[in-house]
């Protein structure tokens, strides 16, 4: 029988859902906040500017060429793993800055999982630091 834990919600004395850290009420609130944060991130001015840049056929050609030249994930390689890269990442987030977006010295090849993790860290952790 699994050990039941108390909800991690501040001051809550309810039992957490098996395998999670919150009770039903607090888990629903957590998911609602997470969804709102995702929507806000996708509709920010920087995100909307980026969408336009990524849709440019020149980007698609340049990214494909870059991946042919750099076929392995840079982050995984740093851990001694050999994983194929699928995405071109901007080392320093461009936030819609066209010069930084097109600066090839700011590009790195990453696998899907490393790129998703890095982007989430930049978007969500950056928002908490800046108080947005």
LUMTORLO-537334 format. One record per residue (C-alpha): residue number from 0; residue in three letters; chain; x, y, z. Coordinates in Angstrom, 1 decimal. Layout:
N
+-----+-----+-------+--------+--------+--------+
:   n : res : chain :      u :      v :      w :
+-----+-----+-------+--------+--------+--------+
: NUM : ALA :     A :      X :      Y :      Z :
...
+-----+-----+-------+--------+--------+--------+
! end
This chain:
132
+-----+-----+-------+--------+--------+--------+
:   n : res : chain :      u :      v :      w :
+-----+-----+-------+--------+--------+--------+
:   0 : UNK :     A :    0.0 :    0.0 :    0.0 :
:   1 : UNK :     A :    1.5 :    3.4 :   -1.0 :
:   2 : UNK :     A :    2.2 :    6.0 :    1.6 :
:   3 : UNK :     A :   -0.2 :    8.9 :    1.4 :
:   4 : UNK :     A :    1.2 :   12.4 :    1.8 :
:   5 : UNK :     A :   -0.4 :   15.7 :    2.8 :
:   6 : UNK :     A :   -1.1 :   18.2 :    0.1 :
:   7 : UNK :     A :    1.8 :   20.6 :   -0.6 :
:   8 : UNK :     A :   -0.7 :   23.5 :   -0.7 :
:   9 : UNK :     A :    0.0 :   26.1 :    1.9 :
:  10 : UNK :     A :   -1.9 :   25.3 :    5.1 :
:  11 : UNK :     A :   -3.8 :   22.4 :    3.4 :
:  12 : UNK :     A :   -4.4 :   19.3 :    5.6 :
:  13 : UNK :     A :   -6.0 :   17.2 :    2.8 :
:  14 : UNK :     A :   -4.3 :   14.1 :    1.4 :
:  15 : UNK :     A :   -2.5 :   14.5 :   -1.9 :
:  16 : UNK :     A :   -3.6 :   12.5 :   -5.0 :
:  17 : UNK :     A :   -1.6 :    9.3 :   -5.2 :
:  18 : UNK :     A :    1.7 :   10.0 :   -7.1 :
:  19 : UNK :     A :    1.2 :   13.8 :   -7.0 :
:  20 : UNK :     A :    2.0 :   16.5 :   -4.4 :
:  21 : UNK :     A :   -1.4 :   18.2 :   -4.2 :
:  22 : UNK :     A :   -5.0 :   17.4 :   -3.3 :
:  23 : UNK :     A :   -7.6 :   17.5 :   -6.0 :
:  24 : UNK :     A :   -8.5 :   21.2 :   -5.3 :
:  25 : UNK :     A :   -4.9 :   22.4 :   -5.2 :
:  26 : UNK :     A :   -3.9 :   20.2 :   -8.2 :
:  27 : UNK :     A :   -6.7 :   21.8 :  -10.3 :
:  28 : UNK :     A :   -5.5 :   25.3 :   -9.2 :
:  29 : UNK :     A :   -1.9 :   24.4 :  -10.1 :
:  30 : UNK :     A :   -2.9 :   23.1 :  -13.6 :
:  31 : UNK :     A :   -5.0 :   26.3 :  -14.1 :
:  32 : UNK :     A :   -2.0 :   28.5 :  -13.3 :
:  33 : UNK :     A :    0.2 :   26.5 :  -15.5 :
:  34 : UNK :     A :   -2.2 :   26.7 :  -18.4 :
:  35 : UNK :     A :   -2.5 :   30.5 :  -18.0 :
:  36 : UNK :     A :    1.2 :   30.8 :  -17.9 :
:  37 : UNK :     A :    1.6 :   28.8 :  -21.1 :
:  38 : UNK :     A :   -1.1 :   30.9 :  -22.9 :
:  39 : UNK :     A :    0.6 :   34.1 :  -21.7 :
:  40 : UNK :     A :    4.0 :   32.9 :  -22.9 :
:  41 : UNK :     A :    2.6 :   32.0 :  -26.4 :
:  42 : UNK :     A :    0.9 :   35.4 :  -26.8 :
:  43 : UNK :     A :    3.7 :   37.6 :  -25.6 :
:  44 : UNK :     A :    5.1 :   40.2 :  -28.0 :
:  45 : UNK :     A :    8.4 :   38.3 :  -28.2 :
:  46 : UNK :     A :    6.6 :   35.1 :  -28.9 :
:  47 : UNK :     A :    4.5 :   36.6 :  -31.7 :
:  48 : UNK :     A :    7.6 :   38.3 :  -33.2 :
:  49 : UNK :     A :    9.4 :   34.9 :  -33.1 :
:  50 : UNK :     A :    6.6 :   33.1 :  -34.8 :
:  51 : UNK :     A :    6.9 :   35.3 :  -37.8 :
:  52 : UNK :     A :   10.7 :   34.8 :  -38.0 :
:  53 : UNK :     A :   10.4 :   31.0 :  -37.7 :
:  54 : UNK :     A :    7.8 :   30.9 :  -40.5 :
:  55 : UNK :     A :   10.2 :   32.6 :  -42.9 :
:  56 : UNK :     A :   11.2 :   30.1 :  -45.7 :
:  57 : UNK :     A :   14.8 :   31.5 :  -45.4 :
:  58 : UNK :     A :   14.9 :   30.3 :  -41.8 :
:  59 : UNK :     A :   13.7 :   26.8 :  -42.7 :
:  60 : UNK :     A :   16.4 :   26.5 :  -45.3 :
:  61 : UNK :     A :   19.1 :   27.9 :  -43.0 :
:  62 : UNK :     A :   18.1 :   25.7 :  -40.1 :
:  63 : UNK :     A :   18.1 :   22.6 :  -42.3 :
:  64 : UNK :     A :   21.6 :   23.5 :  -43.6 :
:  65 : UNK :     A :   22.8 :   24.1 :  -40.1 :
:  66 : UNK :     A :   21.5 :   20.7 :  -38.9 :
:  67 : UNK :     A :   23.3 :   19.0 :  -41.9 :
:  68 : UNK :     A :   26.6 :   20.7 :  -40.7 :
:  69 : UNK :     A :   25.9 :   19.9 :  -37.0 :
:  70 : UNK :     A :   24.0 :   16.6 :  -36.8 :
:  71 : UNK :     A :   24.4 :   15.9 :  -33.1 :
:  72 : UNK :     A :   22.8 :   17.5 :  -30.1 :
:  73 : UNK :     A :   25.3 :   19.9 :  -28.4 :
:  74 : UNK :     A :   23.9 :   19.4 :  -24.9 :
:  75 : UNK :     A :   23.9 :   15.6 :  -25.1 :
:  76 : UNK :     A :   27.4 :   15.6 :  -26.6 :
:  77 : UNK :     A :   28.5 :   17.5 :  -23.4 :
:  78 : UNK :     A :   27.3 :   14.5 :  -21.4 :
:  79 : UNK :     A :   29.1 :   12.0 :  -23.6 :
:  80 : UNK :     A :   25.9 :   10.9 :  -25.4 :
:  81 : UNK :     A :   25.5 :   10.6 :  -29.2 :
:  82 : UNK :     A :   22.0 :   11.9 :  -30.0 :
:  83 : UNK :     A :   20.8 :   13.3 :  -33.3 :
:  84 : UNK :     A :   19.9 :   17.0 :  -33.3 :
:  85 : UNK :     A :   16.4 :   17.9 :  -34.7 :
:  86 : UNK :     A :   16.2 :   21.6 :  -33.9 :
:  87 : UNK :     A :   18.3 :   24.7 :  -34.1 :
:  88 : UNK :     A :   18.4 :   26.7 :  -30.9 :
:  89 : UNK :     A :   19.3 :   30.3 :  -30.2 :
:  90 : UNK :     A :   21.9 :   30.1 :  -27.4 :
:  91 : UNK :     A :   21.0 :   33.6 :  -26.3 :
:  92 : UNK :     A :   17.2 :   34.1 :  -26.7 :
:  93 : UNK :     A :   16.5 :   36.5 :  -29.6 :
:  94 : UNK :     A :   13.2 :   37.8 :  -28.3 :
:  95 : UNK :     A :   12.3 :   39.0 :  -31.8 :
:  96 : UNK :     A :   15.7 :   40.8 :  -32.4 :
:  97 : UNK :     A :   16.3 :   40.0 :  -36.1 :
:  98 : UNK :     A :   20.1 :   40.5 :  -35.9 :
:  99 : UNK :     A :   20.4 :   38.1 :  -33.0 :
: 100 : UNK :     A :   18.0 :   35.7 :  -34.7 :
: 101 : UNK :     A :   20.1 :   35.4 :  -37.8 :
: 102 : UNK :     A :   23.5 :   35.4 :  -36.0 :
: 103 : UNK :     A :   24.8 :   31.9 :  -36.8 :
: 104 : UNK :     A :   27.3 :   32.2 :  -33.9 :
: 105 : UNK :     A :   24.2 :   32.2 :  -31.6 :
: 106 : UNK :     A :   22.9 :   28.9 :  -33.0 :
: 107 : UNK :     A :   23.4 :   25.4 :  -31.7 :
: 108 : UNK :     A :   21.9 :   22.0 :  -32.7 :
: 109 : UNK :     A :   19.8 :   20.3 :  -30.1 :
: 110 : UNK :     A :   17.6 :   17.2 :  -29.9 :
: 111 : UNK :     A :   13.9 :   17.8 :  -29.3 :
: 112 : UNK :     A :   14.0 :   17.0 :  -25.6 :
: 113 : UNK :     A :   17.0 :   19.3 :  -24.8 :
: 114 : UNK :     A :   15.5 :   22.2 :  -26.8 :
: 115 : UNK :     A :   12.1 :   21.9 :  -25.1 :
: 116 : UNK :     A :   13.7 :   21.8 :  -21.7 :
: 117 : UNK :     A :   15.9 :   24.8 :  -22.4 :
: 118 : UNK :     A :   13.1 :   26.8 :  -23.9 :
: 119 : UNK :     A :   10.8 :   26.1 :  -20.9 :
: 120 : UNK :     A :   13.5 :   27.1 :  -18.5 :
: 121 : UNK :     A :   14.0 :   30.4 :  -20.4 :
: 122 : UNK :     A :   10.3 :   31.2 :  -20.7 :
: 123 : UNK :     A :    9.0 :   30.2 :  -17.4 :
: 124 : UNK :     A :   12.0 :   30.7 :  -15.1 :
: 125 : UNK :     A :   12.7 :   34.0 :  -16.7 :
: 126 : UNK :     A :    9.1 :   35.2 :  -16.1 :
: 127 : UNK :     A :    9.3 :   34.3 :  -12.3 :
: 128 : UNK :     A :   12.6 :   36.2 :  -12.0 :
: 129 : UNK :     A :   11.3 :   39.3 :  -13.7 :
: 130 : UNK :     A :    8.0 :   39.2 :  -11.8 :
: 131 : UNK :     A :    5.8 :   39.1 :  -15.0 :
+-----+-----+-------+--------+--------+--------+
! end
